[in-house]
């Protein structure tokens, strides 16, 4: 068996086709989320595969990750000014139904003080943003002021080499 090419080694288009074993790559994947909450600043879990949010992590707020990896960053935009806003990645283990209100695995706080402006929440250096294949994760948004009409894009990095 020859030497494997890892995703970090691929910097340009010089390695193509049969040279690349796709199972050894770190691949970026994104999920998009949207919800409206104009009358509350309570923490909300965004839904996966459905628009909206919930105050506690329920069935629509869970994402079973297909491979180990990490949350890289979240791009957040609101038509309101939610102020100091925490975005958190939360994890639950087998046998646990909901995320609850406990401490997140990792969080980033940014001041979202301008409406209709994208703010990046960088999780790249947060060790708690990593997860294992088959873990259940969720994204919680907790602003100081009303959420508004919110759009989020979560960028995940999956490591298919493990």
DSSP file (Angstrom, degrees, kcal/mol; ACC not computed):
  #  RESIDUE AA STRUCTURE BP1 BP2  ACC     N-H-->O    O-->H-N    N-H-->O    O-->H-N    TCO  KAPPA ALPHA  PHI   PSI    X-CA   Y-CA   Z-CA
    1    1 A X              0   0    0      0, 0.0     3,-0.1     0, 0.0     0, 0.0   0.000 360.0 360.0 360.0 134.8    0.0    0.0    0.0
    2    2 A X        -     0   0    0      1,-0.2     2,-0.2     0, 0.0     0, 0.0  -0.090 360.0 -71.3 -80.0-179.9    1.4    3.4   -1.0
    3    3 A X        -     0   0    0      1,-0.1     2,-0.2     0, 0.0    -1,-0.2  -0.534  51.2-126.0 -72.9 135.1    1.6    6.6    1.0
    4    4 A X        -     0   0    0     -2,-0.2     2,-0.6    -3,-0.1    16,-0.1  -0.557  12.4-131.0 -82.8 148.5   -1.7    8.3    1.7
    5    5 A X        -     0   0    0     14,-0.2    16,-0.4    -2,-0.2     2,-0.2  -0.884  23.3-148.9 -97.7 124.1   -2.3   11.9    0.8
    6    6 A X    >>  -     0   0    0     -2,-0.6     3,-1.7     1,-0.1     4,-0.6  -0.599  23.3-113.9 -92.7 155.1   -3.8   13.9    3.6
    7    7 A X  G >4 S+     0   0    0     17,-1.2     3,-1.0     1,-0.3    18,-0.1   0.816 114.5  60.7 -56.6 -33.7   -6.1   16.8    3.2
    8    8 A X  G 34 S+     0   0    0      1,-0.2    -1,-0.3     3,-0.0    17,-0.1   0.719  98.6  59.2 -69.1 -19.1   -3.6   19.2    4.6
    9    9 A X  G <4 S+     0   0    0     -3,-1.7     2,-1.0     1,-0.1    -1,-0.2   0.672  84.4  87.6 -82.1 -16.5   -1.1   18.3    1.8
   10   10 A X    <<  +     0   0    0     -3,-1.0    -1,-0.1    -4,-0.6     3,-0.1  -0.729  42.3 149.3 -89.9 105.9   -3.5   19.4   -0.9
   11   11 A X        +     0   0    0     -2,-1.0     2,-0.2     0, 0.0    -1,-0.2   0.609  65.3   3.9-110.5 -18.9   -2.8   23.1   -1.5
   12   12 A X  S >  S-     0   0    0      3,-0.0     3,-0.5     0, 0.0     0, 0.0  -0.702  91.7 -75.6-147.3-162.2   -3.6   23.5   -5.2
   13   13 A X  T 3  S+     0   0    0     -2,-0.2    -3,-0.0     1,-0.2     0, 0.0   0.173  94.6 101.7 -92.7  17.7   -4.9   21.5   -8.2
   14   14 A X  T 3  S+     0   0    0      1,-0.1     2,-0.6     2,-0.0    -1,-0.2   0.689  75.4  58.7 -78.1 -16.5   -1.6   19.6   -8.7
   15   15 A X  S <  S+     0   0    0     -3,-0.5     2,-0.3     2,-0.0    -1,-0.1  -0.959  74.9 147.7-113.7 118.5   -3.0   16.4   -7.1
   16   16 A X    >   +     0   0    0     -2,-0.6     3,-1.8     4,-0.0     4,-0.1  -0.850  38.9   2.9-140.5 173.0   -6.1   15.1   -8.8
   17   17 A X  G >  S+     0   0    0     -2,-0.3     3,-1.8     1,-0.3    -2,-0.0  -0.143 123.1   5.3  57.2-131.3   -8.0   11.9   -9.7
   18   18 A X  G 3  S+     0   0    0      1,-0.3    -1,-0.3     3,-0.1    -3,-0.0   0.615 119.1  74.2 -66.4 -13.8   -6.7    8.6   -8.5
   19   19 A X  G <  S+     0   0    0     -3,-1.8     2,-0.5     1,-0.0    -1,-0.3   0.737  88.5  72.0 -68.1 -21.8   -3.9   10.3   -6.5
   20   20 A X    <   -     0   0    0     -3,-1.8     2,-0.8    -4,-0.1     3,-0.1  -0.844  64.5-158.9-106.8 126.4   -6.5   11.4   -3.9
   21   21 A X    >   -     0   0    0     -2,-0.5     3,-2.3   -16,-0.4     4,-0.1  -0.887  11.1-159.1 -96.7 104.0   -8.1    9.1   -1.4
   22   22 A X  G >  S+     0   0    0     -2,-0.8     3,-1.4     1,-0.3   138,-0.2   0.740  84.7  69.6 -59.5 -24.3  -11.2   11.1   -0.5
   23   23 A X  G 3  S+     0   0    0      1,-0.3    -1,-0.3    -3,-0.1   139,-0.0   0.604  95.9  54.3 -70.6  -9.8  -11.6    9.2    2.8
   24   24 A X  G <  S+     0   0    0     -3,-2.3   -17,-1.2   -19,-0.1   137,-0.3   0.308  89.0 105.8-104.1   8.5   -8.5   10.8    4.2
   25   25 A X    <   -     0   0    0     -3,-1.4   135,-2.2   -19,-0.2     2,-0.7  -0.577  68.6-131.8 -92.4 150.0   -9.6   14.4    3.6
   26   26 A X  E     -A  159   0A   0     -2,-0.2     2,-0.4   133,-0.2   133,-0.2  -0.903  37.3-164.2 -91.5 116.4  -10.8   17.0    6.0
   27   27 A X  E     -A  158   0A   0    131,-2.8   131,-3.0    -2,-0.7     2,-0.3  -0.876  14.6-134.7-113.0 135.2  -13.9   18.3    4.3
   28   28 A X  E     +A  157   0A   0     -2,-0.4     2,-0.3   129,-0.2   129,-0.2  -0.631  26.8 176.2 -83.2 143.5  -15.8   21.5    5.0
   29   29 A X  E     -A  156   0A   0    127,-2.3   127,-3.4    -2,-0.3     2,-0.4  -0.983  11.3-153.9-143.2 147.0  -19.6   21.2    5.2
   30   30 A X  E     -A  155   0A   0     -2,-0.3     2,-0.4   125,-0.2   125,-0.2  -0.954   6.9-162.4-130.1 150.4  -22.1   23.9    6.0
   31   31 A X  E     -A  154   0A   0    123,-2.0   123,-2.8    -2,-0.4     2,-0.4  -0.962  13.5-148.0-122.6 144.9  -25.6   24.0    7.5
   32   32 A X  E     -A  153   0A   0     -2,-0.4    17,-0.3   121,-0.2     2,-0.3  -0.890  15.8-178.1-115.3 147.3  -27.9   27.0    7.2
   33   33 A X  E     -A  152   0A   0    119,-2.5   119,-2.7    -2,-0.4     2,-0.3  -0.980   5.5-178.7-142.4 148.3  -30.5   28.0    9.7
   34   34 A X  E     +A  151   0A   0     -2,-0.3    18,-3.2    16,-0.2     2,-0.3  -0.990  10.1 155.1-149.6 145.5  -33.1   30.8   10.0
   35   35 A X  E     -A  150   0A   0    115,-1.9   115,-3.2    -2,-0.3     2,-0.4  -0.980  29.2-133.4-160.5 163.4  -35.6   31.8   12.6
   36   36 A X  E     +A  149   0A   0     -2,-0.3   113,-0.2   113,-0.2     2,-0.2  -0.994  29.0 155.5-126.2 128.1  -37.6   34.8   13.8
   37   37 A X  E     +A  148   0A   0    111,-2.2   111,-2.4    -2,-0.4   110,-0.8  -0.708   5.2 157.5-150.1  94.5  -37.9   35.8   17.5
   38   38 A X  S    S+     0   0    0    109,-0.2   108,-0.1    -2,-0.2   111,-0.1   0.438  70.4  53.2-100.1  -1.2  -38.7   39.5   17.9
   39   39 A X  S    S+     0   0    0    109,-0.1     2,-0.3     1,-0.1    -1,-0.2   0.230 105.1  45.5-119.4  14.4  -40.3   39.4   21.4
   40   40 A X        -     0   0    0     -3,-0.3   107,-1.5     2,-0.1   108,-0.2  -0.999  45.4-160.1-156.2 152.6  -37.6   37.7   23.4
   41   41 A X        +     0   0    0     -2,-0.3   102,-0.1   105,-0.2     3,-0.1   0.128  54.0 133.4-115.0  16.2  -33.9   37.4   24.2
   42   42 A X        -     0   0    0      1,-0.1   101,-0.2   100,-0.1   105,-0.1  -0.340  69.6 -90.6 -65.2 148.5  -34.2   33.9   25.7
   43   43 A X        -     0   0    0     99,-0.1     2,-0.4    12,-0.1    99,-0.2  -0.322  49.3-164.8 -59.0 140.2  -31.6   31.4   24.5
   44   44 A X  E     -E  141   0B   0     97,-2.7    97,-3.3    -3,-0.1     2,-0.5  -0.981  18.6-140.9-132.8 142.3  -32.7   29.5   21.5
   45   45 A X  E     -EF 140  54B   0      9,-3.5     9,-2.0    -2,-0.4    95,-0.2  -0.901  28.8-129.6 -97.2 128.1  -31.5   26.3   19.8
   46   46 A X  E     - F   0  53B   0     93,-2.2    93,-0.4    -2,-0.5     2,-0.3  -0.403  22.4-116.4 -74.7 155.2  -31.6   26.5   16.0
   47   47 A X        -     0   0    0      5,-1.8     2,-0.4     3,-0.2    14,-0.3  -0.659  15.5-140.2 -92.1 147.5  -33.3   23.8   14.0
   48   48 A X  S    S+     0   0    0     12,-3.3    14,-0.2    -2,-0.3   -15,-0.1  -0.911  86.3   1.8-103.2 134.5  -31.6   21.5   11.5
   49   49 A X  S    S+     0   0    0     -2,-0.4     2,-0.3   -17,-0.3    -1,-0.2   0.670 125.8  68.2  64.1  18.8  -33.5   20.7    8.3
   50   50 A X  S    S-     0   0    0     -3,-0.2   -16,-0.2    10,-0.2    -3,-0.2  -0.935  85.6-111.2-161.2 141.5  -36.4   22.9    9.4
   51   51 A X  S    S+     0   0    0     -2,-0.3   -16,-0.2   -18,-0.1     2,-0.2  -0.446  74.7  43.6 -72.4 149.2  -36.8   26.6    9.8
   52   52 A X        -     0   0    0    -18,-3.2    -5,-1.8    -5,-0.2     2,-0.3  -0.589  67.7-107.4 117.1-174.2  -37.2   28.0   13.3
   53   53 A X  E     -F   46   0B   0     -7,-0.2     2,-0.3    -2,-0.2    -7,-0.2  -0.942  14.6-145.4-150.8 166.9  -35.8   27.6   16.8
   54   54 A X  E     -F   45   0B   0     -9,-2.0    -9,-3.5    -2,-0.3     3,-0.0  -0.978  21.6-129.7-139.0 151.4  -36.8   26.2   20.2
   55   55 A X  S    S+     0   0    0     -2,-0.3     2,-0.4   -11,-0.2    -1,-0.1   0.786  99.9  33.6 -71.5 -28.1  -36.1   27.3   23.8
   56   56 A X  S    S-     0   0    0    -11,-0.1     2,-0.7   -12,-0.0   -11,-0.1  -0.963 101.6 -96.4-126.2 148.8  -34.9   23.8   24.7
   57   57 A X        +     0   0    0     -2,-0.4    42,-0.4    43,-0.2    43,-0.2  -0.481  57.3 163.6 -68.7 107.9  -33.1   21.4   22.4
   58   58 A X    >   -     0   0    0     -2,-0.7     3,-1.6    40,-0.1     4,-0.2  -0.305  55.7 -65.6-111.6-164.4  -35.7   19.0   21.0
   59   59 A X  G >  S+     0   0    0      1,-0.3     3,-1.0     2,-0.2    -2,-0.1   0.850 131.4  49.1 -58.9 -39.1  -35.8   16.6   18.0
   60   60 A X  G 3  S+     0   0    0      1,-0.2   -12,-3.3   -13,-0.1    -1,-0.3   0.598 105.1  61.1 -76.5  -8.9  -35.4   19.4   15.3
   61   61 A X  G <  S+     0   0    0     -3,-1.6     2,-0.4   -14,-0.3    78,-0.3   0.299  86.6  93.0-100.7   8.9  -32.5   20.9   17.2
   62   62 A X    <   -     0   0    0     -3,-1.0     2,-0.4    -4,-0.2    76,-0.2  -0.829  49.2-170.1-110.9 143.5  -30.1   17.9   17.0
   63   63 A X  E     -G  137   0B   0     74,-2.1    74,-2.6    -2,-0.4     2,-0.8  -0.980  13.5-150.5-130.5 116.7  -27.5   17.1   14.4
   64   64 A X  E     -G  136   0B   0     -2,-0.4    72,-0.2    72,-0.2     2,-0.2  -0.797  25.4-134.5 -86.5 113.2  -25.9   13.6   14.5
   65   65 A X        -     0   0    0     70,-2.4    69,-2.6    -2,-0.8    70,-0.1  -0.483   6.0-148.8 -74.8 136.8  -22.4   14.3   13.1
   66   66 A X  S    S+     0   0    0     -2,-0.2     2,-0.3    67,-0.2    -1,-0.1   0.616  76.2  10.1 -82.4 -12.2  -21.3   11.7   10.4
   67   67 A X  S    S-     0   0    0     65,-0.1    93,-0.1    68,-0.1    67,-0.1  -0.969  90.2 -82.6-155.4 163.0  -17.6   11.9   11.2
   68   68 A X  S    S+     0   0    0     91,-0.5    91,-3.3    -2,-0.3     2,-0.3  -0.290  71.9 101.8 -64.7 158.5  -15.2   13.4   13.8
   69   69 A X  E     -CB 131 158A   0     62,-2.3    62,-2.5    89,-0.3     2,-0.3  -0.970  56.5 -90.4 164.4-147.3  -14.3   17.0   13.4
   70   70 A X  E     -CB 130 157A   0     87,-2.0    87,-2.9    -2,-0.3     2,-0.6  -0.991  28.8-101.3-158.4 159.6  -15.1   20.4   14.7
   71   71 A X  E     - B   0 156A   0     58,-1.8    85,-0.2    -2,-0.3    55,-0.2  -0.799  34.4-172.7 -82.2 123.1  -17.2   23.5   14.3
   72   72 A X  E     -     0   0A   0     83,-2.8    51,-2.3    -2,-0.6    52,-0.8   0.947  54.9 -33.8 -85.5 -55.7  -15.0   26.0   12.5
   73   73 A X  E     -DB 122 155A   0     82,-1.2    82,-3.0    49,-0.2     2,-0.4  -0.987  44.8-133.5-160.8 164.7  -17.2   29.2   12.6
   74   74 A X  E     -DB 121 154A   0     47,-2.1    47,-2.9    -2,-0.3     2,-0.6  -0.996  12.9-150.4-124.8 128.0  -20.7   30.5   12.5
   75   75 A X  E     -DB 120 153A   0     78,-2.8    78,-2.1    -2,-0.4     2,-0.4  -0.892  23.3-168.8 -96.1 123.8  -21.7   33.5   10.3
   76   76 A X  E     +DB 119 152A   0     43,-2.6    43,-2.8    -2,-0.6     2,-0.3  -0.925  13.3 173.7-122.0 136.8  -24.6   35.3   12.0
   77   77 A X  E     + B   0 151A   0     74,-2.1    74,-2.7    -2,-0.4     2,-0.3  -0.990   1.5 175.2-143.9 134.7  -26.9   38.0   10.7
   78   78 A X  E     - B   0 150A   0     39,-0.5    38,-3.3    -2,-0.3    39,-0.5  -0.970  34.5-139.3-134.6 150.2  -30.0   39.7   12.2
   79   79 A X  S    S+     0   0    0     70,-1.3    36,-0.2    -2,-0.3     2,-0.2   0.431  93.1  58.6 -85.8   2.0  -32.2   42.5   11.1
   80   80 A X  S    S-     0   0    0     67,-0.5     2,-0.4    69,-0.2    36,-0.3  -0.401  93.7-108.0-110.2-169.6  -32.2   43.6   14.8
   81   81 A X        +     0   0    0     -2,-0.2    65,-0.1    34,-0.1    32,-0.1  -0.751  35.2 175.0-123.5  82.5  -29.4   44.6   17.2
   82   82 A X        -     0   0    0     -2,-0.4    63,-2.3    65,-0.3    62,-1.4   0.550  27.4-153.8 -70.0  -5.9  -29.2   41.7   19.6
   83   83 A X  E     +H  112   0B   0     29,-2.2    29,-2.4    61,-0.2     2,-0.3  -0.339  63.7  16.7  70.9-150.8  -26.1   43.2   21.4
   84   84 A X  E    S-H  111   0B   0     27,-0.3    60,-0.8    59,-0.1     2,-0.5  -0.415  82.6-172.8 -59.6 116.7  -23.7   40.9   23.1
   85   85 A X  E     -HI 110 143B   0     25,-3.3    25,-2.2    -2,-0.3     2,-0.5  -0.957  17.0-153.2-123.6 128.6  -24.6   37.5   21.6
   86   86 A X  E     -HI 109 142B   0     56,-2.5    56,-2.9    -2,-0.5     2,-0.5  -0.872   7.1-169.5 -98.1 129.0  -23.3   34.1   22.6
   87   87 A X  E     -HI 108 141B   0     21,-2.6    21,-2.3    -2,-0.5     2,-0.3  -0.987  17.0-177.0-113.7 130.3  -23.3   31.3   20.1
   88   88 A X  E     -HI 107 140B   0     52,-2.7    52,-2.5    -2,-0.5     2,-0.5  -0.939  27.8-139.7-130.5 146.5  -22.6   27.9   21.6
   89   89 A X  E     -HI 106 139B   0     17,-2.5    16,-2.0    -2,-0.3    17,-1.4  -0.926  28.3-169.4 -99.5 129.1  -22.0   24.4   20.4
   90   90 A X  E     - I   0 138B   0     48,-2.7    48,-2.1    -2,-0.5     2,-0.4  -0.886   4.3-161.5-118.5 149.9  -23.7   21.9   22.8
   91   91 A X  E     - I   0 137B   0     -2,-0.3     2,-0.3    46,-0.2    46,-0.2  -0.971   3.9-166.2-131.1 145.7  -23.4   18.2   22.9
   92   92 A X  E     - I   0 136B   0     44,-2.0    44,-1.1    -2,-0.4     2,-0.2  -0.958  16.1-134.4-127.3 152.8  -25.5   15.4   24.4
   93   93 A X    >   -     0   0    0     -2,-0.3     3,-1.9     1,-0.2    42,-0.0  -0.514  41.9 -69.5 -99.4 168.8  -24.5   11.8   24.9
   94   94 A X  T 3  S+     0   0    0      1,-0.3    -1,-0.2    -2,-0.2     3,-0.1  -0.273 121.5  29.9 -55.3 140.0  -26.5    8.6   24.2
   95   95 A X  T 3  S+     0   0    0      1,-0.2     2,-0.5    -3,-0.1    -1,-0.3   0.304  93.9 109.6  90.4  -8.1  -29.4    8.2   26.5
   96   96 A X    <   -     0   0    0     -3,-1.9    -1,-0.2     1,-0.1    -4,-0.1  -0.892  49.8-165.3-104.0 126.8  -29.9   12.0   26.9
   97   97 A X        +     0   0    0     -2,-0.5     2,-0.3     1,-0.1    -1,-0.1   0.902  65.4  18.5 -80.0 -42.8  -33.0   13.4   25.3
   98   98 A X        -     0   0    0      1,-0.1   -40,-0.1   -36,-0.0    -1,-0.1  -0.862  67.0-121.5-132.9 161.9  -32.4   17.1   25.2
   99   99 A X    >   -     0   0    0    -42,-0.4     3,-0.6    -2,-0.3    -8,-0.1   0.841  47.3-169.1 -70.5 -34.3  -29.6   19.6   25.6
  100  100 A X  T 3   -     0   0    0    -43,-0.2   -43,-0.2     1,-0.2    -1,-0.1  -0.286  43.4 -64.2  72.4-163.4  -31.1   21.4   28.6
  101  101 A X  T 3  S+     0   0    0    -45,-0.1    -1,-0.2     3,-0.0     3,-0.1   0.145  90.1 125.0-110.6  18.2  -29.8   24.7   29.9
  102  102 A X  S <  S-     0   0    0     -3,-0.6     2,-0.1     1,-0.2    -3,-0.0   0.026  72.4 -62.9 -71.3-178.5  -26.3   23.5   31.0
  103  103 A X        -     0   0    0      1,-0.1    -1,-0.2     2,-0.0     2,-0.0  -0.388  56.2-121.1 -66.0 139.6  -22.9   24.8   30.1
  104  104 A X        -     0   0    0     -3,-0.1   -14,-0.2     1,-0.1     3,-0.2  -0.294  15.0-119.4 -75.5 166.6  -22.1   24.5   26.4
  105  105 A X  S    S-     0   0    0    -16,-2.0     2,-0.3     1,-0.3    23,-0.2   0.861  95.2  -9.6 -71.4 -37.3  -19.1   22.6   25.1
  106  106 A X  E     -H   89   0B   0    -17,-1.4   -17,-2.5    22,-0.2    -1,-0.3  -0.969  69.4-174.2-157.7 148.5  -17.7   25.8   23.6
  107  107 A X  E     -H   88   0B   0     -2,-0.3     2,-0.4   -19,-0.2   -19,-0.2  -0.986  11.5-158.3-146.1 157.3  -19.0   29.3   23.0
  108  108 A X  E     -H   87   0B   0    -21,-2.3   -21,-2.6    -2,-0.3     2,-0.5  -0.998  11.3-154.2-133.9 136.8  -18.1   32.6   21.4
  109  109 A X  E     +H   86   0B   0     -2,-0.4     2,-0.3   -23,-0.2   -23,-0.2  -0.955  17.5 170.3-116.9 129.4  -19.5   36.0   22.3
  110  110 A X  E     -H   85   0B   0    -25,-2.2   -25,-3.3    -2,-0.5     2,-0.9  -0.959  37.3-116.2-132.0 151.5  -19.6   38.9   19.9
  111  111 A X  E     -H   84   0B   0     -2,-0.3     2,-1.2   -27,-0.3   -27,-0.3  -0.803  25.5-168.8 -89.0 108.7  -21.3   42.3   20.1
  112  112 A X  E     +H   83   0B   0    -29,-2.4   -29,-2.2    -2,-0.9    -1,-0.0  -0.736  29.6 146.7 -97.7  84.9  -23.9   42.3   17.3
  113  113 A X        +     0   0    0     -2,-1.2     2,-0.4   -31,-0.2    -1,-0.2   0.313  48.8  69.6-108.5   6.8  -24.7   46.0   17.4
  114  114 A X  S >  S-     0   0    0      3,-0.1     3,-0.7    -3,-0.1   -36,-0.3  -0.988  78.3-128.8-128.3 124.4  -25.5   46.8   13.8
  115  115 A X  T 3  S+     0   0    0     -2,-0.4   -36,-0.2     1,-0.2   -34,-0.1  -0.300  87.1  16.9 -67.4 152.2  -28.6   45.4   12.0
  116  116 A X  T 3  S+     0   0    0    -38,-3.3     2,-0.4   -36,-0.3    -1,-0.2   0.828  96.0 122.8  56.7  38.4  -28.3   43.5    8.7
  117  117 A X    <   -     0   0    0     -3,-0.7   -39,-0.5   -39,-0.5     2,-0.3  -0.996  62.5-122.9-131.6 133.8  -24.6   42.9    9.1
  118  118 A X        -     0   0    0     -2,-0.4     2,-0.4   -41,-0.1   -41,-0.2  -0.610  26.2-169.6 -78.6 131.2  -22.8   39.6    9.1
  119  119 A X  E     -D   76   0A   0    -43,-2.8   -43,-2.6    -2,-0.3     2,-0.4  -0.987  14.1-138.7-121.4 130.4  -20.7   38.8   12.3
  120  120 A X  E     -D   75   0A   0     -2,-0.4     2,-0.7   -45,-0.2   -45,-0.2  -0.755   6.8-159.7 -93.2 132.7  -18.4   35.8   12.4
  121  121 A X  E     -D   74   0A   0    -47,-2.9   -47,-2.1    -2,-0.4     2,-0.6  -0.932  17.7-151.1-109.1 104.5  -18.1   33.7   15.5
  122  122 A X  E     +D   73   0A   0     -2,-0.7   -49,-0.2   -49,-0.2     3,-0.2  -0.690  27.9 166.3 -88.9 114.8  -14.8   31.9   15.2
  123  123 A X    >   +     0   0    0    -51,-2.3     3,-1.8    -2,-0.6     6,-0.2   0.325  45.7 108.8-102.3   4.2  -14.6   28.5   16.9
  124  124 A X  T 3  S+     0   0    0    -52,-0.8    -1,-0.1     1,-0.3   -51,-0.1   0.775  83.9  40.1 -59.7 -29.1  -11.4   27.4   15.3
  125  125 A X  T 3  S+     0   0    0     -3,-0.2     2,-0.7   -53,-0.1    -1,-0.3   0.411  89.9 104.9 -98.7   2.7   -9.3   27.7   18.5
  126  126 A X    X   -     0   0    0     -3,-1.8     3,-1.7   -55,-0.2     4,-0.2  -0.747  54.5-160.3 -90.8 115.6  -11.9   26.3   20.9
  127  127 A X  G >  S+     0   0    0     -2,-0.7     3,-1.4     1,-0.3    -1,-0.2   0.830  90.6  61.7 -63.9 -31.0  -11.1   22.7   22.0
  128  128 A X  G 3  S+     0   0    0      1,-0.3    -1,-0.3   -23,-0.2   -22,-0.2   0.543  87.0  74.5 -72.6  -5.8  -14.7   22.1   23.0
  129  129 A X  G <  S+     0   0    0     -3,-1.7   -58,-1.8    -6,-0.2    -1,-0.3   0.520  78.3  96.9 -83.0  -5.1  -15.8   22.7   19.4
  130  130 A X  E <   -C   70   0A   0     -3,-1.4     2,-0.3   -60,-0.2   -60,-0.3  -0.516  53.0-179.4 -83.1 152.8  -14.5   19.3   18.5
  131  131 A X  E     -C   69   0A   0    -62,-2.5   -62,-2.3    -2,-0.2     2,-0.3  -0.953  21.7-120.7-147.1 164.1  -16.7   16.2   18.3
  132  132 A X    >   -     0   0    0     -2,-0.3     3,-2.1   -64,-0.2   -67,-0.2  -0.708  46.3 -78.7-105.3 158.2  -16.5   12.5   17.5
  133  133 A X  T 3  S+     0   0    0     -2,-0.3   -67,-0.2     1,-0.3   -65,-0.1  -0.301 117.6  18.2 -54.1 132.3  -18.3   10.5   14.9
  134  134 A X  T 3  S+     0   0    0    -69,-2.6    -1,-0.3     1,-0.3   -68,-0.1   0.371  90.0 136.2  86.0  -4.3  -21.9    9.8   15.9
  135  135 A X    <   -     0   0    0     -3,-2.1   -70,-2.4   -70,-0.1     2,-0.5  -0.376  54.3-124.5 -71.7 157.4  -22.1   12.5   18.6
  136  136 A X  E     +GI  64  92B   0    -44,-1.1   -44,-2.0   -72,-0.2     2,-0.3  -0.913  34.4 178.8-105.2 125.0  -25.2   14.7   18.8
  137  137 A X  E     -GI  63  91B   0    -74,-2.6   -74,-2.1    -2,-0.5     2,-0.3  -0.834   9.6-173.3-123.7 161.0  -24.6   18.4   18.6
  138  138 A X  E     - I   0  90B   0    -48,-2.1   -48,-2.7    -2,-0.3     2,-0.5  -0.971  21.0-128.0-147.7 160.4  -26.7   21.6   18.6
  139  139 A X  E     - I   0  89B   0    -93,-0.4   -93,-2.2    -2,-0.3     2,-0.4  -0.962  22.4-166.3-116.5 123.7  -26.2   25.3   18.2
  140  140 A X  E     -EI  45  88B   0    -52,-2.5   -52,-2.7    -2,-0.5     2,-0.5  -0.908   4.9-160.2-112.1 136.8  -27.6   27.7   20.8
  141  141 A X  E     +EI  44  87B   0    -97,-3.3   -97,-2.7    -2,-0.4     2,-0.4  -0.971  11.6 176.4-116.2 127.0  -28.0   31.5   20.3
  142  142 A X  E     + I   0  86B   0    -56,-2.9   -56,-2.5    -2,-0.5   -99,-0.1  -0.822   8.6 178.3-135.7  94.1  -28.2   33.6   23.4
  143  143 A X  E     - I   0  85B   0     -2,-0.4   -58,-0.2   -58,-0.3   -60,-0.2  -0.438  35.6-130.1 -92.1 166.9  -28.4   37.4   22.9
  144  144 A X  S    S+     0   0    0    -62,-1.4   -61,-0.2   -60,-0.8     2,-0.2   0.864  94.7  28.2 -78.0 -40.6  -28.8   40.3   25.3
  145  145 A X  S    S-     0   0    0    -63,-2.3    -2,-0.2     1,-0.2   -63,-0.1  -0.473 114.5 -48.2-110.4-177.7  -31.6   41.9   23.3
  146  146 A X        -     0   0    0     -2,-0.2    -1,-0.2  -108,-0.1  -105,-0.2  -0.156  47.6-132.1 -52.3 145.4  -34.3   40.4   21.0
  147  147 A X        -     0   0    0   -107,-1.5   -67,-0.5  -110,-0.8   -65,-0.3   0.935  34.7-169.8 -65.7 -49.1  -33.1   38.0   18.4
  148  148 A X  E     -A   37   0A   0   -111,-2.4  -111,-2.2  -108,-0.2     2,-0.7  -0.566  53.3 -26.1  87.2-158.5  -34.9   39.6   15.4
  149  149 A X  E    S-A   36   0A   0   -113,-0.2   -70,-1.3    -2,-0.2     2,-0.4  -0.860  81.1-163.8 -91.2 114.4  -35.0   37.8   12.0
  150  150 A X  E     -AB  35  78A   0   -115,-3.2  -115,-1.9    -2,-0.7     2,-0.4  -0.830  22.6-174.8-115.5 138.4  -31.9   35.7   12.1
  151  151 A X  E     -AB  34  77A   0    -74,-2.7   -74,-2.1    -2,-0.4     2,-0.4  -0.995  13.5-178.9-123.1 134.6  -29.9   33.8    9.4
  152  152 A X  E     -AB  33  76A   0   -119,-2.7  -119,-2.5    -2,-0.4     2,-0.4  -0.981  16.4-164.6-132.1 145.8  -26.9   31.6   10.4
  153  153 A X  E     -AB  32  75A   0    -78,-2.1   -78,-2.8    -2,-0.4     2,-0.5  -0.987  11.9-159.8-125.7 121.9  -24.4   29.6    8.4
  154  154 A X  E     -AB  31  74A   0   -123,-2.8  -123,-2.0    -2,-0.4     2,-0.6  -0.876   4.4-154.1-100.7 129.1  -22.4   27.0   10.4
  155  155 A X  E     -AB  30  73A   0    -82,-3.0   -83,-2.8    -2,-0.5   -82,-1.2  -0.921  15.6-172.5-107.6 118.5  -19.2   25.8    8.8
  156  156 A X  E     -AB  29  71A   0   -127,-3.4  -127,-2.3    -2,-0.6     2,-0.5  -0.779  16.2-147.3-108.3 149.2  -18.1   22.3   10.0
  157  157 A X  E     -AB  28  70A   0    -87,-2.9   -87,-2.0    -2,-0.3     2,-0.5  -0.974  14.5-163.9-118.2 116.9  -14.9   20.4    9.3
  158  158 A X  E     -AB  27  69A   0   -131,-3.0  -131,-2.8    -2,-0.5     2,-0.8  -0.867   9.7-149.4-102.8 131.0  -15.3   16.6    9.1
  159  159 A X  E >   +A   26   0A   0    -91,-3.3     3,-0.8    -2,-0.5   -91,-0.5  -0.852  16.4 178.4-101.4 101.6  -12.2   14.5    9.3
  160  160 A X  T 3   +     0   0    0   -135,-2.2  -135,-0.1    -2,-0.8    -1,-0.1   0.397  66.9  80.0 -84.6   2.8  -12.8   11.4    7.2
  161  161 A X  T 3         0   0    0   -137,-0.3    -1,-0.2     1,-0.2  -137,-0.1   0.597 360.0 360.0 -86.1 -10.2   -9.4    9.9    7.9
  162  162 A X    <         0   0    0     -3,-0.8    -1,-0.2   -94,-0.1    -2,-0.1   0.451 360.0 360.0-104.0 360.0  -10.3    8.6   11.3
